[in-house]
Amino acid sequence: MKRIFFHTVLFLTVVATQLMSETPSGRADINAVLATHEKELMAIPGVVGVYVGVLGDGKSPCLKIMLARRTPESNQIPAQIDGFPVRVEVTGEIRPLGR
């Protein structure tokens, strides 16, 4: 009986976790997508930041990739990740503000 209860709880936990990481449309949450891909995007030479933004329509979510400068490797940034559009911005170097 305990084994059946444990497996039921485990199954419900997995299902709840999956449902929480998806939007009502069944698509993954953009914040989860960013968290999953952040390290690999930041490893591309020239990338200085990644964040969740919106497209020009002011409401459609997208992933924003900030570049210090364009590099040959920055051409490998995909146009979309997990169904979300990706937009690249050349921002220049990012440095902390001095005192």
N, C-alpha and C positions, 0 to 999 in steps of 0.2 A: 504494500500500500504506500509506504514512504517513497519507494522508487517511482511509482506512477505520479505521485504528487510532485516530486522533484522534477521529473521530466515535463510535466504540465507547466510548472512555474518557469522552467528554463525556456520552454517553447513560447510562452506568453511574453516573457522578457525580450526575447529575440524579435518577436512580431511587433511589440510596442516600440522597441528601438528603431526598427525599420520604418514604422509608420511615422514616428516623430521626425525622422530625417527626410521625409518627403512632404512636398506641398500638396494641397488638395488636388492638383492636376496629376499627381502621381510622379512628378519630377522631383529629384533630390533637392534639398534645401541648398541655396547658393552658398550660404556660409559653410556648410559641411563640405561642399565641393571645393571651396577655397582652402579650407583647412587640410583637405586631402592632397591638394596639388601645390600648396604654397612652397614647400621645400624644393621641389623639382623646378618650379618656375624661378625661384630666387637663385638657383644654381646656374642659370643661363647667364653668360657674361653680358654685362651691360644692364641687367635688371637690378633696380634699386628699391623696388617696392611693388606690392600687389594689394589690391583691395576690392571690395564690392562697391560698384557704382551703378549708375543708371544710364541708359542710352539717351540720345538726343530728345526722345519723346517725353523725358522726365518721369517715366514710370516703369519702363521695362528694365529689369535687373541685368547686369553684366559684370564680368570680371575685368578689372582695369589693371594693366601692367605698366609700371613706370620704368622708363629706360633713362640711364645717364646719357647714353648716346646709342645710335644704331650700331650693331656689330653683325658680322656674318652669322653668328649663332642666334641672334634675335630673330632671324628669319624662320627659325624652327618653332616660334610661338604659334600655336594653333589658332584658327579663326573662331573655334568654339571648344568648350570643354564640358563634357557631360550635358550637352544640350544648351548651355548658356553661351551667349556671344562673348568674345574677348576683344577688348579694345586696347591698343597700345598708345601710350603717350610718352613723348620724349620730354622729360622734365629737367634733365641735367643732373648733376651730382646732388645728393641730399646730405646735408650736414646739420648737426645740432647747432642751435643758436648759442652764441657766446653770452657771457654774463654782462 
